[in-house]
Each structure stands twice: as structure tokens, then as C-alpha cells.
């Protein structure tokens, strides 16, 4: 488990590395509801590296932003394949160096 101070330090390192290398990042998040983008935006200078963040909680909007319906149907919305497509599509949309796709389900 990453604790709050560890997470803050990690986010600062991520932003610093991206800025140093003139790289950008974009997110398409589902189950996290924008949490990762929020964590990055809490770091000074993040506006230089974060291009866009989408919260696509519904399958409808994952598909509207380019995730193939066939991928969701074949592998499920919670799959690695879906997350990879989310990452690729948000990176393509934003023209960012890196795309991050997050999906999953809460299990009790």
C-alpha cells in the first residue's frame, strides 16, 4: 500500500521526470473516477505535462472515445485489453507522449 506522503513524492517525481524529458501524459479513467489525474494536478508544474483527463465511467463513453465495442464484449470492460485501448485512445486524442487507461471493478 502506498501511503499519502509516498504518493505525493511519487507524483512529484513523475511530474519532474516528464518535465525534464519534455513529455506529456493523459488519462482515461473509469473506476478511479479521475483520482490519478487529481493526484498529478496537485503537483506544482503539472500543467506543463498533463494534456487531458477523461472519466469514462460508462461503456458508452469509452466507446465514444474510441475503445472498440468488440474489445469490451470479448474481454470485458474490466480487462487489461480494455485498459490498453483506453490508454492508446486518450494518448491519440490528446497527442500526449503517454496515455494511462484505468479500469476495473470493486470487489468486496
C-alpha positions, 0 to 999 in steps of 0.5 A, a space after each residue: 500500500 502506498 501511503 499519502 506522503 509516498 504518493 505525493 513524492 511519487 507524483 512529484 517525481 513523475 511530474 519532474 521526470 516528464 518535465 525534464 524529458 519534455 513529455 506529456 501524459 493523459 488519462 482515461 479513467 473509469 473506476 478511479 473516477 479521475 483520482 490519478 489525474 487529481 493526484 498529478 494536478 496537485 503537483 506544482 508544474 503539472 500543467 506543463 505535462 498533463 494534456 487531458 483527463 477523461 472519466 469514462 465511467 460508462 461503456 458508452 463513453 469509452 466507446 465514444 472515445 474510441 475503445 472498440 465495442 468488440 474489445 469490451 464484449 470479448 474481454 470485458 470492460 474490466 480487462 487489461 485489453 480494455 485498459 490498453 485501448 483506453 490508454 492508446 485512445 486518450 494518448 491519440 486524442 490528446 497527442 500526449 507522449 503517454 496515455 494511462 487507461 484505468 479500469 476495473 471493478 470493486 470487489 468486496 
